[in-house]
Amino acid sequence: MHNALTMNFIRYTFLKPLWLFTFLFAIISTSCNRGKLIQHDEKKKDTLSFKPVYGIPFTEVRRRLKNGMSFDDNGFQTEPSYKITFLNNDSASVYSPEKKEFINFYVFMEGDSIFNVARSYFKMMQMSKDSLKLQVLEVQGDTLHMKHSLVYMTFYSNNYLKNALKTDAATLGKPDKRDTLFIRKKAELANRVPDSAFAARIPVTLESRSPRVTVKYLAVKPDVSNNFDDSDGYMNPEFNITINKAYENFSYSFWAFIDDKGQMYFDRSIDYIMPEYRESTTKTIKAIMDGYLKYYLIVKPGNTLGITHTSAVLLNVIGRK
């Protein structure tokens, strides 16, 4: 593919640690053999203490990129989901959506207001009895990359949410007007220039209109293998399509653009093709799209924040005579 979306939607890999803690809910993190990730200057002594917020339950209400948006250029959405209570300076209780209960984890101080909890690294930016602001830190090998850590989490105490703001985290966590303007601008470009396509938060749906054709969306289930992160389901939507009584047996896997009108356009094959066969193979795939897919499939384009736009899908198409 010609852009970031079609190159498997290269994303902010530093977002992964936010979901990594879910993998550890069945295990109380000992981290006894954890290696040091930062060599701090001696002047940057650890002055962080959670004492002012001991025992106060906090719920994440906002997660934003450095530019203030909750979406990146590829369509990935940062969504608040964290709940934490600092029990003391070396332990915290983190909520498990899978277990539906709080699990205790050790907290390790790294200096300069940086700490590790549930195998994720954060920098405390602001702290009060009513709110917390954390910076999510990107980890690569044994190094923390501060300049690349561009995600920020805002927490409010449950008491502040309920009694002062009189609202809830779900309401505050919704994308705002800036997100809508950002997506609308990106959608307008993507609808004019398919190479500018980005992932649809509500992905494309494909439905067969004939018993000759079966369609299966490969849903992504959050589990240990993906660190309980199911965002690949909308970032890289994939479908298996089987065509019975085809003119011949064939099998092709390729990316296709689905525009805002539901029209389908070939982008590129993901199968290795010898250079001398590339042109003929591309013609064959386009013929399959025109002769079968466009005729036998009901296509509903994807949308983000209710704004329909061009996005890409990965199609694995098998023909059987």
N, C-alpha and C positions, 0 to 999 in steps of 0.2 A: 504494500500500500504506500501511498505517497505522503501521508502525514502521520502525526503521532498516534491518532486513533487507530489507523490501519496497521500500525506497527505494534499491535497488541496493546494499544492504549498505555503507553509508558506512563506510569503514575508516580506520585510521590511515595517512594518506598518507605519513607520514614513514618508513614501513617500506620504501617502494619503493627508496630508495637502496641498501639491502642487496643488492638484485638488480641494480641498475643497473651494478655493476662487471662483471657477466658480459657485458654488451653491449660492453664495451671490451676484452675479452680478445684480440680480433684487432688491437687498436691499442695501442701503447705510449703511455701518456698523457703528453703533453708539458705540457699546461695552461699554456703560455707566456702565453696571452692571458686567463687566468682572472682575473675581477674580484675585488676584495676583498669578502668577505662580512661581515666584522666590523670595526667601528671600535673597537679595544680602548683602554681606559684605559692611559696610559703606565705606570701602576704595575703593570699586569698583564703584565709582561714574560715572554717565553717561557722557562720553566725546564725544559721537558720535553726529556729526552734518552733515546734508545733504547739507549744504550751498554750498560747492564746486561743487555740481552737480545739483543744483536747475534748473528745467526746461529742463534738458537734457534727451531725450528719450533713454532708454537702452533696448536692446533685448537680451534674453538669447541665447547663442551660444553653450553652453556645459553644460552637467550635468553628473557628474561622482561620483562613489563611492570612498571611501577612497583609495582603491587599484588602482585607476586610470581607472577602467573599467566602461563601461556603462551598463554592464549586471551583474546580481548577479548569484549565483550558481543555482538558480531555473529557470533561463532563463528570469526573469523580466528585461525589458529594461528601463533605465532612459532616458527620452527624453526631450530635452529643448523645452519649450513652453511659457515661461513667458516674458511679456513686461511690463516695469514699468518706470514711470517718477516721481521723487520726486519733488513735487510742493513747499514744505517747510518742516520744521522739524516735522510737525504733520499731513501731508496729502500727498497722492500719488495717481497717476492715473495708474490703472492696466487694461490691455487689456482683453476684454471678447471675446473669440472665438465664443460663442453662439450669443451674441448681435452684434458682429463685431464693437465694439466701446470701448472706454476707459471709465471706471467708477472710480469715486473718492472714496477713502477710507481713514479713519483716520489711522495715524501711532502712535503707542504707544511705547515709549522708556522703556526698562526694565533694563537698566544699562549694563555695561560691553560689549558695542557695540551690544547688543541684542535688537531687536525691533519686533513689531507685526504689520502686515499689512494684511488685508483681512483674518483675523483669522488664519494666519500662522505665525510661529515664525522663525526668521533668526538671524544669527550672522554675522555682517559685518566683513569680513576678510581683504579685500583690497578695496580701493575706490580712483578713479581718474576720471577726466573728460572723459577719454577714456574707462575705464573698471571698473567693480565691480566683487568682488568674495564674495559669500554668502555661509554660512553653513546652511543647513536645520536642524532645531532642532526638535527632537522627543519629543512629549508631551504625558505624561501619567497622567491622573488625574490633579493634581495641581503642577506637577513637570516636569521640563525640564531635559532630560537625555543627557548631553553633550557627554558622552563616547559612547553612542549608536547612536549619530547623525552623520552618515557617508556619507551623500550626500552633494555634493558641486555644486554650480551653478556659471557659469561664464557668465558675460554680457559684451557686447561691446556697446558703443554708436553708434547710427545709423550713425552719421557723420564719426566716425572712421571706421566703416564697409565699408561705401560707398567710402569715399575719400582717406583713408590711406591704408586699406587692399584691397579695390576694390573687395569685394566679398559679400556674403550674409550669413545670419544665418543658412539657410538650408544646405549650403555647409559645413560650419564649424561644424555643429551639427552631422554630420554623424559619425558612429562608425569608429574607426581607426584600424591600424594594430594590436595593442595589443588586441583589441576586437576580431578580426578575429582569431588570434592565440589562444586566450582563448576559443572561441567557437569551433574551430577545435579540440582542445585537449579534450574538454568535449564531443564532438560528437563521437570521436574515442572510448572513454570509454563507452559511452551510447550504441553504436552499438555493443559492445562486451558484456556488462553487462546491461541488461534492467533495473535493479534496479537503475542504474545511469542516467536514462532518465531525461530530463529536458524539460521545455516548449519550443515549437517551435514558434518563432516570427511570422512566416507564418504557421499557424496551419494545421493539417491534414485536408484533404477534403475527404468526403465520397459521392459516387454517386451510385444510384441504376441502375442496368443493367436489371431490370425486373419490369413489371407493378404490380407484386405481392408485391413488397417491396417499401415502401416510406421512404425517409430519410429527416429529417429536422434538420439543424444546428441551435442551440439556440443562435442566435447572441445577444451580450450584447450591449444595447443602453445606451449611457451616459446620465444619468438623475439625479434627486435629490437623488434617492434611493442609488446610488453608488457614490455620490459626483462627478458626471460627469467623472468618471474614467471607461473606457471600457476595461481595460487590462485583466479582467477576461475572455474576449472572446478568448484570446490566452493562458492565464495561465491555464484556466480550460475549454478547449473546450468540449462542451456537445452536444449530438445528440439524437433525438428521432427517433427510427426506428420501423416501423410497418410492420409486415409480415402477409399478407393475405393468406388464404388457408393453414395455418400451420397444423401440425399434431394434435395439441391440443391448447387450450387457455393457454397462459402463460404471465408472466410479470416479467422482471428482470432488475435491474440496477447494472452496474458493470464497473470497470475501466479496460481498455485494453491497452496494449502497441502496438504501431504501429512502426515497425522498419524502417530502412532506405530503405528497399526494398519494403515496403508496406505490409509486413506480419503482421498479427494480433495475439496477444498472450493475454490470460486471465491473469489478475493480481489479482483482488479481488472483491467480491460483496460488495455493500454498503447497501444492505438490511440486516436486522437482521435475522440471521438464527440460529435456535437451534443447539447446538453442535452436537447432534446425527444426524442431517440432513445436516451438512455442507459438508461432502464429497460427498454425493449423489447430492446435489444441484450444487456443483462445476462441477461435471461430466455432469449434464444436461446443464449448461451454456456453457461449452466447446463443447458439442454436437451441441448446437444451433449455436455457432460460426462456427464450421466446416461444419455443414449441410446447414446453411442458409447464414450467413454473409460473409464468405470467398467466397461463390459461387455467391451470388447475388450483392455484392458490388464492385465497382471500388474504390480502395483505393490509395490515393496519400499521401505519407508521408510528414510530416512537415519539415520545414527548417528554419535555422537562418543564416542570412547573406549569403544566397545561399548555405549553407552547410546542406545537408540532414542528419537527425539524428533521433534516437528513441525518441519518446515522448509518452505521455499518453492521452487517451480520455475517457470521461465518456459516456457510452452508456445506454440508456433507451430503452429496446427492448420489444415490445409487439407482441404476436402471437395471431392470430384469425383464428379459424377453418372455 
